[in-house]
Amino acid sequence: MDKLDFDESYALRYLNQGFSGGEMKKNEILQMLILNPKLAILDETDSGLDVDATRVVSEGIARFASEDNAVIIITHHRELIKSIVPDYVHVIINGEIVKESDASLIDEIEEKGFNWIREEVK
């Protein structure tokens, strides 16, 4: 719980009752770390988080990801993956993977935006 900046009193609360949005997201990461699944799919885990909570969540995900555990992260924001270096990056437009690459694609998208990819797939 310390690694996710949780106060010990949080352990006494009912699951997801009385938690803020950021606390619930951190709680989800804590559950993932405890359950240790082979695959975790995180869909916009950074949604509604402030900068500090996003950092804590991304560090928790980075601790989890290993050769024994795979993580699929769905996000629109670079901030979440600052602590995580993905092996693969996929861009999905209208439900279809239109671009695949290594982590360098994130920097390219950050620099150019998404329009060049949309133009490329026309």
Phi and psi restraints in degrees (range 20) as a CNS / XPLOR table:
assign (resid 1 and name C) (resid 2 and name N)
       (resid 2 and name CA) (resid 2 and name C) 1.0 -62.6 20.0 2
assign (resid 2 and name N) (resid 2 and name CA)
       (resid 2 and name C) (resid 3 and name N) 1.0 -37.0 20.0 2
assign (resid 2 and name C) (resid 3 and name N)
       (resid 3 and name CA) (resid 3 and name C) 1.0 -65.8 20.0 2
assign (resid 3 and name N) (resid 3 and name CA)
       (resid 3 and name C) (resid 4 and name N) 1.0 -20.3 20.0 2
assign (resid 3 and name C) (resid 4 and name N)
       (resid 4 and name CA) (resid 4 and name C) 1.0 -110.0 20.0 2
assign (resid 4 and name N) (resid 4 and name CA)
       (resid 4 and name C) (resid 5 and name N) 1.0 19.1 20.0 2
assign (resid 4 and name C) (resid 5 and name N)
       (resid 5 and name CA) (resid 5 and name C) 1.0 56.0 20.0 2
assign (resid 5 and name N) (resid 5 and name CA)
       (resid 5 and name C) (resid 6 and name N) 1.0 39.0 20.0 2
assign (resid 5 and name C) (resid 6 and name N)
       (resid 6 and name CA) (resid 6 and name C) 1.0 -94.1 20.0 2
assign (resid 6 and name N) (resid 6 and name CA)
       (resid 6 and name C) (resid 7 and name N) 1.0 134.4 20.0 2
assign (resid 6 and name C) (resid 7 and name N)
       (resid 7 and name CA) (resid 7 and name C) 1.0 -71.7 20.0 2
assign (resid 7 and name N) (resid 7 and name CA)
       (resid 7 and name C) (resid 8 and name N) 1.0 143.1 20.0 2
assign (resid 7 and name C) (resid 8 and name N)
       (resid 8 and name CA) (resid 8 and name C) 1.0 -59.3 20.0 2
assign (resid 8 and name N) (resid 8 and name CA)
       (resid 8 and name C) (resid 9 and name N) 1.0 -25.5 20.0 2
assign (resid 8 and name C) (resid 9 and name N)
       (resid 9 and name CA) (resid 9 and name C) 1.0 -67.3 20.0 2
assign (resid 9 and name N) (resid 9 and name CA)
       (resid 9 and name C) (resid 10 and name N) 1.0 -18.8 20.0 2
assign (resid 9 and name C) (resid 10 and name N)
       (resid 10 and name CA) (resid 10 and name C) 1.0 -62.7 20.0 2
assign (resid 10 and name N) (resid 10 and name CA)
       (resid 10 and name C) (resid 11 and name N) 1.0 -28.8 20.0 2
assign (resid 10 and name C) (resid 11 and name N)
       (resid 11 and name CA) (resid 11 and name C) 1.0 -67.0 20.0 2
assign (resid 11 and name N) (resid 11 and name CA)
       (resid 11 and name C) (resid 12 and name N) 1.0 -18.5 20.0 2
assign (resid 11 and name C) (resid 12 and name N)
       (resid 12 and name CA) (resid 12 and name C) 1.0 -89.9 20.0 2
assign (resid 12 and name N) (resid 12 and name CA)
       (resid 12 and name C) (resid 13 and name N) 1.0 -9.0 20.0 2
assign (resid 12 and name C) (resid 13 and name N)
       (resid 13 and name CA) (resid 13 and name C) 1.0 -82.9 20.0 2
assign (resid 13 and name N) (resid 13 and name CA)
       (resid 13 and name C) (resid 14 and name N) 1.0 154.9 20.0 2
assign (resid 13 and name C) (resid 14 and name N)
       (resid 14 and name CA) (resid 14 and name C) 1.0 -68.5 20.0 2
assign (resid 14 and name N) (resid 14 and name CA)
       (resid 14 and name C) (resid 15 and name N) 1.0 151.0 20.0 2
assign (resid 14 and name C) (resid 15 and name N)
       (resid 15 and name CA) (resid 15 and name C) 1.0 -54.4 20.0 2
assign (resid 15 and name N) (resid 15 and name CA)
       (resid 15 and name C) (resid 16 and name N) 1.0 121.0 20.0 2
assign (resid 15 and name C) (resid 16 and name N)
       (resid 16 and name CA) (resid 16 and name C) 1.0 60.7 20.0 2
assign (resid 16 and name N) (resid 16 and name CA)
       (resid 16 and name C) (resid 17 and name N) 1.0 17.6 20.0 2
assign (resid 16 and name C) (resid 17 and name N)
       (resid 17 and name CA) (resid 17 and name C) 1.0 -105.5 20.0 2
assign (resid 17 and name N) (resid 17 and name CA)
       (resid 17 and name C) (resid 18 and name N) 1.0 126.8 20.0 2
assign (resid 17 and name C) (resid 18 and name N)
       (resid 18 and name CA) (resid 18 and name C) 1.0 80.3 20.0 2
assign (resid 18 and name N) (resid 18 and name CA)
       (resid 18 and name C) (resid 19 and name N) 1.0 12.5 20.0 2
assign (resid 18 and name C) (resid 19 and name N)
       (resid 19 and name CA) (resid 19 and name C) 1.0 -98.4 20.0 2
assign (resid 19 and name N) (resid 19 and name CA)
       (resid 19 and name C) (resid 20 and name N) 1.0 144.7 20.0 2
assign (resid 19 and name C) (resid 20 and name N)
       (resid 20 and name CA) (resid 20 and name C) 1.0 -73.1 20.0 2
assign (resid 20 and name N) (resid 20 and name CA)
       (resid 20 and name C) (resid 21 and name N) 1.0 171.4 20.0 2
assign (resid 20 and name C) (resid 21 and name N)
       (resid 21 and name CA) (resid 21 and name C) 1.0 -58.3 20.0 2
assign (resid 21 and name N) (resid 21 and name CA)
       (resid 21 and name C) (resid 22 and name N) 1.0 -43.8 20.0 2
assign (resid 21 and name C) (resid 22 and name N)
       (resid 22 and name CA) (resid 22 and name C) 1.0 -65.1 20.0 2
assign (resid 22 and name N) (resid 22 and name CA)
       (resid 22 and name C) (resid 23 and name N) 1.0 -39.4 20.0 2
assign (resid 22 and name C) (resid 23 and name N)
       (resid 23 and name CA) (resid 23 and name C) 1.0 -64.6 20.0 2
assign (resid 23 and name N) (resid 23 and name CA)
       (resid 23 and name C) (resid 24 and name N) 1.0 -38.7 20.0 2
assign (resid 23 and name C) (resid 24 and name N)
       (resid 24 and name CA) (resid 24 and name C) 1.0 -64.3 20.0 2
assign (resid 24 and name N) (resid 24 and name CA)
       (resid 24 and name C) (resid 25 and name N) 1.0 -40.6 20.0 2
assign (resid 24 and name C) (resid 25 and name N)
       (resid 25 and name CA) (resid 25 and name C) 1.0 -64.3 20.0 2
assign (resid 25 and name N) (resid 25 and name CA)
       (resid 25 and name C) (resid 26 and name N) 1.0 -43.7 20.0 2
assign (resid 25 and name C) (resid 26 and name N)
       (resid 26 and name CA) (resid 26 and name C) 1.0 -64.8 20.0 2
assign (resid 26 and name N) (resid 26 and name CA)
       (resid 26 and name C) (resid 27 and name N) 1.0 -35.6 20.0 2
assign (resid 26 and name C) (resid 27 and name N)
       (resid 27 and name CA) (resid 27 and name C) 1.0 -62.3 20.0 2
assign (resid 27 and name N) (resid 27 and name CA)
       (resid 27 and name C) (resid 28 and name N) 1.0 -39.7 20.0 2
assign (resid 27 and name C) (resid 28 and name N)
       (resid 28 and name CA) (resid 28 and name C) 1.0 -62.7 20.0 2
assign (resid 28 and name N) (resid 28 and name CA)
       (resid 28 and name C) (resid 29 and name N) 1.0 -40.4 20.0 2
assign (resid 28 and name C) (resid 29 and name N)
       (resid 29 and name CA) (resid 29 and name C) 1.0 -68.0 20.0 2
assign (resid 29 and name N) (resid 29 and name CA)
       (resid 29 and name C) (resid 30 and name N) 1.0 -39.5 20.0 2
assign (resid 29 and name C) (resid 30 and name N)
       (resid 30 and name CA) (resid 30 and name C) 1.0 -60.3 20.0 2
assign (resid 30 and name N) (resid 30 and name CA)
       (resid 30 and name C) (resid 31 and name N) 1.0 -44.3 20.0 2
assign (resid 30 and name C) (resid 31 and name N)
       (resid 31 and name CA) (resid 31 and name C) 1.0 -60.9 20.0 2
assign (resid 31 and name N) (resid 31 and name CA)
       (resid 31 and name C) (resid 32 and name N) 1.0 -40.5 20.0 2
assign (resid 31 and name C) (resid 32 and name N)
       (resid 32 and name CA) (resid 32 and name C) 1.0 -62.1 20.0 2
assign (resid 32 and name N) (resid 32 and name CA)
       (resid 32 and name C) (resid 33 and name N) 1.0 -43.1 20.0 2
assign (resid 32 and name C) (resid 33 and name N)
       (resid 33 and name CA) (resid 33 and name C) 1.0 -65.3 20.0 2
assign (resid 33 and name N) (resid 33 and name CA)
       (resid 33 and name C) (resid 34 and name N) 1.0 -37.5 20.0 2
assign (resid 33 and name C) (resid 34 and name N)
       (resid 34 and name CA) (resid 34 and name C) 1.0 -71.9 20.0 2
assign (resid 34 and name N) (resid 34 and name CA)
       (resid 34 and name C) (resid 35 and name N) 1.0 -45.9 20.0 2
assign (resid 34 and name C) (resid 35 and name N)
       (resid 35 and name CA) (resid 35 and name C) 1.0 -74.2 20.0 2
assign (resid 35 and name N) (resid 35 and name CA)
       (resid 35 and name C) (resid 36 and name N) 1.0 -26.9 20.0 2
assign (resid 35 and name C) (resid 36 and name N)
       (resid 36 and name CA) (resid 36 and name C) 1.0 51.4 20.0 2
assign (resid 36 and name N) (resid 36 and name CA)
       (resid 36 and name C) (resid 37 and name N) 1.0 55.4 20.0 2
assign (resid 36 and name C) (resid 37 and name N)
       (resid 37 and name CA) (resid 37 and name C) 1.0 -71.0 20.0 2
assign (resid 37 and name N) (resid 37 and name CA)
       (resid 37 and name C) (resid 38 and name N) 1.0 160.5 20.0 2
assign (resid 37 and name C) (resid 38 and name N)
       (resid 38 and name CA) (resid 38 and name C) 1.0 -70.7 20.0 2
assign (resid 38 and name N) (resid 38 and name CA)
       (resid 38 and name C) (resid 39 and name N) 1.0 -31.2 20.0 2
assign (resid 38 and name C) (resid 39 and name N)
       (resid 39 and name CA) (resid 39 and name C) 1.0 -136.7 20.0 2
assign (resid 39 and name N) (resid 39 and name CA)
       (resid 39 and name C) (resid 40 and name N) 1.0 130.1 20.0 2
assign (resid 39 and name C) (resid 40 and name N)
       (resid 40 and name CA) (resid 40 and name C) 1.0 -121.8 20.0 2
assign (resid 40 and name N) (resid 40 and name CA)
       (resid 40 and name C) (resid 41 and name N) 1.0 130.1 20.0 2
assign (resid 40 and name C) (resid 41 and name N)
       (resid 41 and name CA) (resid 41 and name C) 1.0 -109.4 20.0 2
assign (resid 41 and name N) (resid 41 and name CA)
       (resid 41 and name C) (resid 42 and name N) 1.0 115.9 20.0 2
assign (resid 41 and name C) (resid 42 and name N)
       (resid 42 and name CA) (resid 42 and name C) 1.0 -112.3 20.0 2
assign (resid 42 and name N) (resid 42 and name CA)
       (resid 42 and name C) (resid 43 and name N) 1.0 105.8 20.0 2
assign (resid 42 and name C) (resid 43 and name N)
       (resid 43 and name CA) (resid 43 and name C) 1.0 -97.8 20.0 2
assign (resid 43 and name N) (resid 43 and name CA)
       (resid 43 and name C) (resid 44 and name N) 1.0 105.5 20.0 2
assign (resid 43 and name C) (resid 44 and name N)
       (resid 44 and name CA) (resid 44 and name C) 1.0 53.0 20.0 2
assign (resid 44 and name N) (resid 44 and name CA)
       (resid 44 and name C) (resid 45 and name N) 1.0 47.8 20.0 2
assign (resid 44 and name C) (resid 45 and name N)
       (resid 45 and name CA) (resid 45 and name C) 1.0 -60.3 20.0 2
assign (resid 45 and name N) (resid 45 and name CA)
       (resid 45 and name C) (resid 46 and name N) 1.0 -22.5 20.0 2
assign (resid 45 and name C) (resid 46 and name N)
       (resid 46 and name CA) (resid 46 and name C) 1.0 -87.7 20.0 2
assign (resid 46 and name N) (resid 46 and name CA)
       (resid 46 and name C) (resid 47 and name N) 1.0 -1.7 20.0 2
assign (resid 46 and name C) (resid 47 and name N)
       (resid 47 and name CA) (resid 47 and name C) 1.0 -61.7 20.0 2
assign (resid 47 and name N) (resid 47 and name CA)
       (resid 47 and name C) (resid 48 and name N) 1.0 125.4 20.0 2
assign (resid 47 and name C) (resid 48 and name N)
       (resid 48 and name CA) (resid 48 and name C) 1.0 79.0 20.0 2
assign (resid 48 and name N) (resid 48 and name CA)
       (resid 48 and name C) (resid 49 and name N) 1.0 7.4 20.0 2
assign (resid 48 and name C) (resid 49 and name N)
       (resid 49 and name CA) (resid 49 and name C) 1.0 -92.2 20.0 2
assign (resid 49 and name N) (resid 49 and name CA)
       (resid 49 and name C) (resid 50 and name N) 1.0 145.0 20.0 2
assign (resid 49 and name C) (resid 50 and name N)
       (resid 50 and name CA) (resid 50 and name C) 1.0 -79.9 20.0 2
assign (resid 50 and name N) (resid 50 and name CA)
       (resid 50 and name C) (resid 51 and name N) 1.0 175.8 20.0 2
assign (resid 50 and name C) (resid 51 and name N)
       (resid 51 and name CA) (resid 51 and name C) 1.0 -60.1 20.0 2
assign (resid 51 and name N) (resid 51 and name CA)
       (resid 51 and name C) (resid 52 and name N) 1.0 -43.4 20.0 2
assign (resid 51 and name C) (resid 52 and name N)
       (resid 52 and name CA) (resid 52 and name C) 1.0 -66.6 20.0 2
assign (resid 52 and name N) (resid 52 and name CA)
       (resid 52 and name C) (resid 53 and name N) 1.0 -44.0 20.0 2
assign (resid 52 and name C) (resid 53 and name N)
       (resid 53 and name CA) (resid 53 and name C) 1.0 -65.9 20.0 2
assign (resid 53 and name N) (resid 53 and name CA)
       (resid 53 and name C) (resid 54 and name N) 1.0 -36.9 20.0 2
assign (resid 53 and name C) (resid 54 and name N)
       (resid 54 and name CA) (resid 54 and name C) 1.0 -62.4 20.0 2
assign (resid 54 and name N) (resid 54 and name CA)
       (resid 54 and name C) (resid 55 and name N) 1.0 -41.2 20.0 2
assign (resid 54 and name C) (resid 55 and name N)
       (resid 55 and name CA) (resid 55 and name C) 1.0 -62.3 20.0 2
assign (resid 55 and name N) (resid 55 and name CA)
       (resid 55 and name C) (resid 56 and name N) 1.0 -46.2 20.0 2
assign (resid 55 and name C) (resid 56 and name N)
       (resid 56 and name CA) (resid 56 and name C) 1.0 -62.4 20.0 2
assign (resid 56 and name N) (resid 56 and name CA)
       (resid 56 and name C) (resid 57 and name N) 1.0 -44.7 20.0 2
assign (resid 56 and name C) (resid 57 and name N)
       (resid 57 and name CA) (resid 57 and name C) 1.0 -63.9 20.0 2
assign (resid 57 and name N) (resid 57 and name CA)
       (resid 57 and name C) (resid 58 and name N) 1.0 -44.9 20.0 2
assign (resid 57 and name C) (resid 58 and name N)
       (resid 58 and name CA) (resid 58 and name C) 1.0 -65.1 20.0 2
assign (resid 58 and name N) (resid 58 and name CA)
       (resid 58 and name C) (resid 59 and name N) 1.0 -36.6 20.0 2
assign (resid 58 and name C) (resid 59 and name N)
       (resid 59 and name CA) (resid 59 and name C) 1.0 -66.6 20.0 2
assign (resid 59 and name N) (resid 59 and name CA)
       (resid 59 and name C) (resid 60 and name N) 1.0 -36.9 20.0 2
assign (resid 59 and name C) (resid 60 and name N)
       (resid 60 and name CA) (resid 60 and name C) 1.0 -64.4 20.0 2
assign (resid 60 and name N) (resid 60 and name CA)
       (resid 60 and name C) (resid 61 and name N) 1.0 -41.1 20.0 2
assign (resid 60 and name C) (resid 61 and name N)
       (resid 61 and name CA) (resid 61 and name C) 1.0 -65.1 20.0 2
assign (resid 61 and name N) (resid 61 and name CA)
       (resid 61 and name C) (resid 62 and name N) 1.0 -42.5 20.0 2
assign (resid 61 and name C) (resid 62 and name N)
       (resid 62 and name CA) (resid 62 and name C) 1.0 -61.5 20.0 2
assign (resid 62 and name N) (resid 62 and name CA)
       (resid 62 and name C) (resid 63 and name N) 1.0 -37.7 20.0 2
assign (resid 62 and name C) (resid 63 and name N)
       (resid 63 and name CA) (resid 63 and name C) 1.0 -65.1 20.0 2
assign (resid 63 and name N) (resid 63 and name CA)
       (resid 63 and name C) (resid 64 and name N) 1.0 -34.8 20.0 2
assign (resid 63 and name C) (resid 64 and name N)
       (resid 64 and name CA) (resid 64 and name C) 1.0 -74.5 20.0 2
assign (resid 64 and name N) (resid 64 and name CA)
       (resid 64 and name C) (resid 65 and name N) 1.0 -43.6 20.0 2
assign (resid 64 and name C) (resid 65 and name N)
       (resid 65 and name CA) (resid 65 and name C) 1.0 -63.7 20.0 2
assign (resid 65 and name N) (resid 65 and name CA)
       (resid 65 and name C) (resid 66 and name N) 1.0 130.5 20.0 2
assign (resid 65 and name C) (resid 66 and name N)
       (resid 66 and name CA) (resid 66 and name C) 1.0 -160.4 20.0 2
assign (resid 66 and name N) (resid 66 and name CA)
       (resid 66 and name C) (resid 67 and name N) 1.0 -175.9 20.0 2
assign (resid 66 and name C) (resid 67 and name N)
       (resid 67 and name CA) (resid 67 and name C) 1.0 -66.0 20.0 2
assign (resid 67 and name N) (resid 67 and name CA)
       (resid 67 and name C) (resid 68 and name N) 1.0 -22.9 20.0 2
assign (resid 67 and name C) (resid 68 and name N)
       (resid 68 and name CA) (resid 68 and name C) 1.0 -93.0 20.0 2
assign (resid 68 and name N) (resid 68 and name CA)
       (resid 68 and name C) (resid 69 and name N) 1.0 -15.0 20.0 2
assign (resid 68 and name C) (resid 69 and name N)
       (resid 69 and name CA) (resid 69 and name C) 1.0 -130.6 20.0 2
assign (resid 69 and name N) (resid 69 and name CA)
       (resid 69 and name C) (resid 70 and name N) 1.0 128.3 20.0 2
assign (resid 69 and name C) (resid 70 and name N)
       (resid 70 and name CA) (resid 70 and name C) 1.0 -105.4 20.0 2
assign (resid 70 and name N) (resid 70 and name CA)
       (resid 70 and name C) (resid 71 and name N) 1.0 146.5 20.0 2
assign (resid 70 and name C) (resid 71 and name N)
       (resid 71 and name CA) (resid 71 and name C) 1.0 -131.2 20.0 2
assign (resid 71 and name N) (resid 71 and name CA)
       (resid 71 and name C) (resid 72 and name N) 1.0 129.6 20.0 2
assign (resid 71 and name C) (resid 72 and name N)
       (resid 72 and name CA) (resid 72 and name C) 1.0 -106.9 20.0 2
assign (resid 72 and name N) (resid 72 and name CA)
       (resid 72 and name C) (resid 73 and name N) 1.0 119.8 20.0 2
assign (resid 72 and name C) (resid 73 and name N)
       (resid 73 and name CA) (resid 73 and name C) 1.0 -111.0 20.0 2
assign (resid 73 and name N) (resid 73 and name CA)
       (resid 73 and name C) (resid 74 and name N) 1.0 124.9 20.0 2
assign (resid 73 and name C) (resid 74 and name N)
       (resid 74 and name CA) (resid 74 and name C) 1.0 -108.6 20.0 2
assign (resid 74 and name N) (resid 74 and name CA)
       (resid 74 and name C) (resid 75 and name N) 1.0 117.9 20.0 2
assign (resid 74 and name C) (resid 75 and name N)
       (resid 75 and name CA) (resid 75 and name C) 1.0 -152.6 20.0 2
assign (resid 75 and name N) (resid 75 and name CA)
       (resid 75 and name C) (resid 76 and name N) 1.0 158.0 20.0 2
assign (resid 75 and name C) (resid 76 and name N)
       (resid 76 and name CA) (resid 76 and name C) 1.0 -109.9 20.0 2
assign (resid 76 and name N) (resid 76 and name CA)
       (resid 76 and name C) (resid 77 and name N) 1.0 -1.5 20.0 2
assign (resid 76 and name C) (resid 77 and name N)
       (resid 77 and name CA) (resid 77 and name C) 1.0 -122.9 20.0 2
assign (resid 77 and name N) (resid 77 and name CA)
       (resid 77 and name C) (resid 78 and name N) 1.0 132.6 20.0 2
assign (resid 77 and name C) (resid 78 and name N)
       (resid 78 and name CA) (resid 78 and name C) 1.0 -67.7 20.0 2
assign (resid 78 and name N) (resid 78 and name CA)
       (resid 78 and name C) (resid 79 and name N) 1.0 -30.0 20.0 2
assign (resid 78 and name C) (resid 79 and name N)
       (resid 79 and name CA) (resid 79 and name C) 1.0 -53.6 20.0 2
assign (resid 79 and name N) (resid 79 and name CA)
       (resid 79 and name C) (resid 80 and name N) 1.0 -39.1 20.0 2
assign (resid 79 and name C) (resid 80 and name N)
       (resid 80 and name CA) (resid 80 and name C) 1.0 -62.4 20.0 2
assign (resid 80 and name N) (resid 80 and name CA)
       (resid 80 and name C) (resid 81 and name N) 1.0 -35.6 20.0 2
assign (resid 80 and name C) (resid 81 and name N)
       (resid 81 and name CA) (resid 81 and name C) 1.0 -98.3 20.0 2
assign (resid 81 and name N) (resid 81 and name CA)
       (resid 81 and name C) (resid 82 and name N) 1.0 14.8 20.0 2
assign (resid 81 and name C) (resid 82 and name N)
       (resid 82 and name CA) (resid 82 and name C) 1.0 -64.8 20.0 2
assign (resid 82 and name N) (resid 82 and name CA)
       (resid 82 and name C) (resid 83 and name N) 1.0 -33.8 20.0 2
assign (resid 82 and name C) (resid 83 and name N)
       (resid 83 and name CA) (resid 83 and name C) 1.0 -92.9 20.0 2
assign (resid 83 and name N) (resid 83 and name CA)
       (resid 83 and name C) (resid 84 and name N) 1.0 -3.3 20.0 2
assign (resid 83 and name C) (resid 84 and name N)
       (resid 84 and name CA) (resid 84 and name C) 1.0 -121.4 20.0 2
assign (resid 84 and name N) (resid 84 and name CA)
       (resid 84 and name C) (resid 85 and name N) 1.0 125.5 20.0 2
assign (resid 84 and name C) (resid 85 and name N)
       (resid 85 and name CA) (resid 85 and name C) 1.0 -102.1 20.0 2
assign (resid 85 and name N) (resid 85 and name CA)
       (resid 85 and name C) (resid 86 and name N) 1.0 107.0 20.0 2
assign (resid 85 and name C) (resid 86 and name N)
       (resid 86 and name CA) (resid 86 and name C) 1.0 -72.0 20.0 2
assign (resid 86 and name N) (resid 86 and name CA)
       (resid 86 and name C) (resid 87 and name N) 1.0 147.7 20.0 2
assign (resid 86 and name C) (resid 87 and name N)
       (resid 87 and name CA) (resid 87 and name C) 1.0 -73.9 20.0 2
assign (resid 87 and name N) (resid 87 and name CA)
       (resid 87 and name C) (resid 88 and name N) 1.0 -37.2 20.0 2
assign (resid 87 and name C) (resid 88 and name N)
       (resid 88 and name CA) (resid 88 and name C) 1.0 -135.8 20.0 2
assign (resid 88 and name N) (resid 88 and name CA)
       (resid 88 and name C) (resid 89 and name N) 1.0 147.0 20.0 2
assign (resid 88 and name C) (resid 89 and name N)
       (resid 89 and name CA) (resid 89 and name C) 1.0 -126.8 20.0 2
assign (resid 89 and name N) (resid 89 and name CA)
       (resid 89 and name C) (resid 90 and name N) 1.0 130.5 20.0 2
assign (resid 89 and name C) (resid 90 and name N)
       (resid 90 and name CA) (resid 90 and name C) 1.0 -123.2 20.0 2
assign (resid 90 and name N) (resid 90 and name CA)
       (resid 90 and name C) (resid 91 and name N) 1.0 136.5 20.0 2
assign (resid 90 and name C) (resid 91 and name N)
       (resid 91 and name CA) (resid 91 and name C) 1.0 -106.4 20.0 2
assign (resid 91 and name N) (resid 91 and name CA)
       (resid 91 and name C) (resid 92 and name N) 1.0 127.0 20.0 2
assign (resid 91 and name C) (resid 92 and name N)
       (resid 92 and name CA) (resid 92 and name C) 1.0 -113.6 20.0 2
assign (resid 92 and name N) (resid 92 and name CA)
       (resid 92 and name C) (resid 93 and name N) 1.0 127.0 20.0 2
assign (resid 92 and name C) (resid 93 and name N)
       (resid 93 and name CA) (resid 93 and name C) 1.0 -125.5 20.0 2
assign (resid 93 and name N) (resid 93 and name CA)
       (resid 93 and name C) (resid 94 and name N) 1.0 126.3 20.0 2
assign (resid 93 and name C) (resid 94 and name N)
       (resid 94 and name CA) (resid 94 and name C) 1.0 52.3 20.0 2
assign (resid 94 and name N) (resid 94 and name CA)
       (resid 94 and name C) (resid 95 and name N) 1.0 42.8 20.0 2
assign (resid 94 and name C) (resid 95 and name N)
       (resid 95 and name CA) (resid 95 and name C) 1.0 77.7 20.0 2
assign (resid 95 and name N) (resid 95 and name CA)
       (resid 95 and name C) (resid 96 and name N) 1.0 6.3 20.0 2
assign (resid 95 and name C) (resid 96 and name N)
       (resid 96 and name CA) (resid 96 and name C) 1.0 -121.8 20.0 2
assign (resid 96 and name N) (resid 96 and name CA)
       (resid 96 and name C) (resid 97 and name N) 1.0 134.8 20.0 2
assign (resid 96 and name C) (resid 97 and name N)
       (resid 97 and name CA) (resid 97 and name C) 1.0 -71.9 20.0 2
assign (resid 97 and name N) (resid 97 and name CA)
       (resid 97 and name C) (resid 98 and name N) 1.0 117.4 20.0 2
assign (resid 97 and name C) (resid 98 and name N)
       (resid 98 and name CA) (resid 98 and name C) 1.0 -111.1 20.0 2
assign (resid 98 and name N) (resid 98 and name CA)
       (resid 98 and name C) (resid 99 and name N) 1.0 -12.2 20.0 2
assign (resid 98 and name C) (resid 99 and name N)
       (resid 99 and name CA) (resid 99 and name C) 1.0 -153.0 20.0 2
assign (resid 99 and name N) (resid 99 and name CA)
       (resid 99 and name C) (resid 100 and name N) 1.0 135.9 20.0 2
assign (resid 99 and name C) (resid 100 and name N)
       (resid 100 and name CA) (resid 100 and name C) 1.0 -135.0 20.0 2
assign (resid 100 and name N) (resid 100 and name CA)
       (resid 100 and name C) (resid 101 and name N) 1.0 143.5 20.0 2
assign (resid 100 and name C) (resid 101 and name N)
       (resid 101 and name CA) (resid 101 and name C) 1.0 -168.6 20.0 2
assign (resid 101 and name N) (resid 101 and name CA)
       (resid 101 and name C) (resid 102 and name N) 1.0 -170.9 20.0 2
assign (resid 101 and name C) (resid 102 and name N)
       (resid 102 and name CA) (resid 102 and name C) 1.0 -89.3 20.0 2
assign (resid 102 and name N) (resid 102 and name CA)
       (resid 102 and name C) (resid 103 and name N) 1.0 -168.7 20.0 2
assign (resid 102 and name C) (resid 103 and name N)
       (resid 103 and name CA) (resid 103 and name C) 1.0 -63.0 20.0 2
assign (resid 103 and name N) (resid 103 and name CA)
       (resid 103 and name C) (resid 104 and name N) 1.0 -18.9 20.0 2
assign (resid 103 and name C) (resid 104 and name N)
       (resid 104 and name CA) (resid 104 and name C) 1.0 -63.2 20.0 2
assign (resid 104 and name N) (resid 104 and name CA)
       (resid 104 and name C) (resid 105 and name N) 1.0 -22.9 20.0 2
assign (resid 104 and name C) (resid 105 and name N)
       (resid 105 and name CA) (resid 105 and name C) 1.0 -62.4 20.0 2
assign (resid 105 and name N) (resid 105 and name CA)
       (resid 105 and name C) (resid 106 and name N) 1.0 -31.7 20.0 2
assign (resid 105 and name C) (resid 106 and name N)
       (resid 106 and name CA) (resid 106 and name C) 1.0 -62.1 20.0 2
assign (resid 106 and name N) (resid 106 and name CA)
       (resid 106 and name C) (resid 107 and name N) 1.0 -45.1 20.0 2
assign (resid 106 and name C) (resid 107 and name N)
       (resid 107 and name CA) (resid 107 and name C) 1.0 -63.9 20.0 2
assign (resid 107 and name N) (resid 107 and name CA)
       (resid 107 and name C) (resid 108 and name N) 1.0 -39.4 20.0 2
assign (resid 107 and name C) (resid 108 and name N)
       (resid 108 and name CA) (resid 108 and name C) 1.0 -64.6 20.0 2
assign (resid 108 and name N) (resid 108 and name CA)
       (resid 108 and name C) (resid 109 and name N) 1.0 -42.1 20.0 2
assign (resid 108 and name C) (resid 109 and name N)
       (resid 109 and name CA) (resid 109 and name C) 1.0 -66.5 20.0 2
assign (resid 109 and name N) (resid 109 and name CA)
       (resid 109 and name C) (resid 110 and name N) 1.0 -40.4 20.0 2
assign (resid 109 and name C) (resid 110 and name N)
       (resid 110 and name CA) (resid 110 and name C) 1.0 -59.7 20.0 2
assign (resid 110 and name N) (resid 110 and name CA)
       (resid 110 and name C) (resid 111 and name N) 1.0 -39.4 20.0 2
assign (resid 110 and name C) (resid 111 and name N)
       (resid 111 and name CA) (resid 111 and name C) 1.0 -76.2 20.0 2
assign (resid 111 and name N) (resid 111 and name CA)
       (resid 111 and name C) (resid 112 and name N) 1.0 -44.5 20.0 2
assign (resid 111 and name C) (resid 112 and name N)
       (resid 112 and name CA) (resid 112 and name C) 1.0 -102.6 20.0 2
assign (resid 112 and name N) (resid 112 and name CA)
       (resid 112 and name C) (resid 113 and name N) 1.0 -16.2 20.0 2
assign (resid 112 and name C) (resid 113 and name N)
       (resid 113 and name CA) (resid 113 and name C) 1.0 82.7 20.0 2
assign (resid 113 and name N) (resid 113 and name CA)
       (resid 113 and name C) (resid 114 and name N) 1.0 -167.8 20.0 2
assign (resid 113 and name C) (resid 114 and name N)
       (resid 114 and name CA) (resid 114 and name C) 1.0 -97.6 20.0 2
assign (resid 114 and name N) (resid 114 and name CA)
       (resid 114 and name C) (resid 115 and name N) 1.0 -16.5 20.0 2
assign (resid 114 and name C) (resid 115 and name N)
       (resid 115 and name CA) (resid 115 and name C) 1.0 -58.1 20.0 2
assign (resid 115 and name N) (resid 115 and name CA)
       (resid 115 and name C) (resid 116 and name N) 1.0 -36.5 20.0 2
assign (resid 115 and name C) (resid 116 and name N)
       (resid 116 and name CA) (resid 116 and name C) 1.0 -63.6 20.0 2
assign (resid 116 and name N) (resid 116 and name CA)
       (resid 116 and name C) (resid 117 and name N) 1.0 -31.6 20.0 2
assign (resid 116 and name C) (resid 117 and name N)
       (resid 117 and name CA) (resid 117 and name C) 1.0 -72.3 20.0 2
assign (resid 117 and name N) (resid 117 and name CA)
       (resid 117 and name C) (resid 118 and name N) 1.0 -42.2 20.0 2
assign (resid 117 and name C) (resid 118 and name N)
       (resid 118 and name CA) (resid 118 and name C) 1.0 -58.9 20.0 2
assign (resid 118 and name N) (resid 118 and name CA)
       (resid 118 and name C) (resid 119 and name N) 1.0 -42.7 20.0 2
assign (resid 118 and name C) (resid 119 and name N)
       (resid 119 and name CA) (resid 119 and name C) 1.0 -65.0 20.0 2
assign (resid 119 and name N) (resid 119 and name CA)
       (resid 119 and name C) (resid 120 and name N) 1.0 -37.3 20.0 2
assign (resid 119 and name C) (resid 120 and name N)
       (resid 120 and name CA) (resid 120 and name C) 1.0 -65.1 20.0 2
assign (resid 120 and name N) (resid 120 and name CA)
       (resid 120 and name C) (resid 121 and name N) 1.0 -32.7 20.0 2
assign (resid 120 and name C) (resid 121 and name N)
       (resid 121 and name CA) (resid 121 and name C) 1.0 -93.2 20.0 2
assign (resid 121 and name N) (resid 121 and name CA)
       (resid 121 and name C) (resid 122 and name N) 1.0 -1.3 20.0 2
